[in-house]
Amino acid sequence: MLFSALLFFQSCRVYYHSSVTLEQAVKEQKRVKIKTKDKKVNKFKRVEYENGMFVGIKKVKGKIVKIPIDANEIEKLRLHNKTLSIIYGVGVSIVIAYGVAFIIFLATWDLNLNFDGLGY
């Protein structure tokens, strides 16, 4: 169970809070998260500009798929924050590991408290 929790948090991705343009996303060549005006969320490995249109690159069932992006439908486009993703994944994993170790420590520690002479 501990390892599955560690794997889960290692796969979390954090995105910058501020929105960028499609042109900036193409230039950065980073993962992106796009929220459309109808509240749908799409995540792409990167955005490219091909044949006069923007396309999102996504891997579906092991194959690379290019999905057209309508710039007029974008509400928010956020770039992947790799540094914070690593810190978040490692930090949460460490906290979980120490938490589990502390629980095991408390469960196996002999808490033989002696209250003699305290009036109880």
C-alpha positions as CSV (number, residue, x, y, z in Angstrom):
1,M,0.0,0.0,0.0
2,L,2.8,2.4,0.8
3,F,4.5,1.8,-2.6
4,S,1.2,2.4,-4.4
5,A,0.8,5.7,-2.6
6,L,4.3,6.7,-3.4
7,L,3.8,5.9,-7.1
8,F,0.6,7.8,-7.1
9,F,2.1,11.0,-5.8
10,Q,5.2,10.6,-8.0
11,S,3.0,10.8,-11.1
12,C,1.3,14.1,-10.1
13,R,2.0,17.1,-12.4
14,V,1.9,20.7,-11.3
15,Y,1.2,23.5,-13.7
16,Y,2.0,27.2,-13.5
17,H,-0.9,29.3,-12.3
18,S,-0.7,31.9,-15.0
19,S,-2.0,31.4,-18.5
20,V,0.2,31.7,-21.6
21,T,-0.5,32.0,-25.3
22,L,-0.4,29.2,-27.8
23,E,2.7,30.8,-29.3
24,Q,4.5,30.7,-26.0
25,A,3.4,27.1,-25.5
26,V,4.9,26.2,-28.9
27,K,8.1,28.0,-28.1
28,E,8.5,26.3,-24.6
29,Q,7.9,22.8,-25.9
30,K,6.5,21.7,-22.4
31,R,3.5,19.8,-21.3
32,V,0.4,21.9,-21.3
33,K,-3.0,21.8,-19.7
34,I,-5.8,23.5,-21.6
35,K,-9.1,24.5,-20.1
36,T,-11.8,25.3,-22.7
37,K,-14.6,27.8,-22.4
38,D,-17.0,24.8,-22.0
39,K,-14.9,23.7,-19.0
40,K,-13.3,20.7,-20.6
41,V,-9.7,20.0,-19.7
42,N,-7.1,18.6,-22.2
43,K,-3.6,17.7,-21.4
44,F,-0.9,17.5,-24.1
45,K,2.8,16.5,-24.1
46,R,3.4,19.7,-26.1
47,V,1.8,22.1,-28.6
48,E,3.0,22.5,-32.2
49,Y,2.2,24.8,-35.1
50,E,1.7,22.8,-38.3
51,N,0.1,23.8,-41.6
52,G,-1.2,27.1,-40.2
53,M,-2.9,25.6,-37.2
54,F,-2.1,24.7,-33.6
55,V,-2.1,21.0,-32.6
56,G,-1.8,19.3,-29.3
57,I,0.5,16.2,-29.2
58,K,-0.9,13.4,-27.0
59,K,0.0,9.8,-26.6
60,V,-3.1,7.5,-26.8
61,K,-2.7,3.7,-26.4
62,G,1.0,4.0,-27.3
63,K,0.5,6.0,-30.4
64,I,1.2,9.7,-31.0
65,V,-2.0,11.6,-31.8
66,K,-2.2,15.2,-33.0
67,I,-5.4,17.0,-31.9
68,P,-6.3,20.4,-33.5
69,I,-6.6,23.3,-31.0
70,D,-9.1,26.1,-31.6
71,A,-7.5,29.2,-30.1
72,N,-11.0,30.9,-29.7
73,E,-12.2,28.1,-27.4
74,I,-9.3,28.4,-24.9
75,E,-10.1,29.8,-21.5
76,K,-6.8,29.0,-19.9
77,L,-3.5,27.4,-21.1
78,R,-1.0,26.5,-18.4
79,L,2.5,25.2,-18.8
80,H,3.9,22.3,-16.8
81,N,6.1,23.3,-13.8
82,K,8.6,20.5,-13.7
83,T,10.6,21.8,-10.7
84,L,7.5,22.1,-8.5
85,S,6.2,18.7,-9.7
86,I,9.4,17.0,-8.6
87,I,9.4,18.8,-5.2
88,Y,5.8,18.0,-4.7
89,G,6.1,14.4,-5.6
90,V,9.2,13.8,-3.5
91,G,8.0,15.9,-0.6
92,V,4.7,14.1,-0.3
93,S,6.3,10.7,-0.7
94,I,8.7,11.6,2.2
95,V,5.9,12.8,4.4
96,I,3.9,9.6,3.8
97,A,7.0,7.4,4.4
98,Y,7.7,9.2,7.7
99,G,4.1,9.0,8.7
100,V,3.9,5.3,8.1
101,A,7.2,4.8,10.0
102,F,5.9,6.9,12.9
103,I,2.7,4.8,13.1
104,I,4.7,1.6,13.0
105,F,7.0,3.0,15.7
106,L,4.0,3.9,17.9
107,A,2.3,0.5,17.4
108,T,5.4,-1.4,18.4
109,W,6.7,0.9,21.2
110,D,6.2,-0.4,24.7
111,L,4.2,2.4,26.3
112,N,4.5,1.2,29.9
113,L,3.6,4.4,31.6
114,N,3.8,4.3,35.4
115,F,1.5,6.7,37.2
116,D,2.2,5.5,40.7
117,G,2.4,8.3,43.2
118,L,0.4,10.8,41.1
119,G,-2.8,10.3,43.1
120,Y,-4.6,8.3,40.4
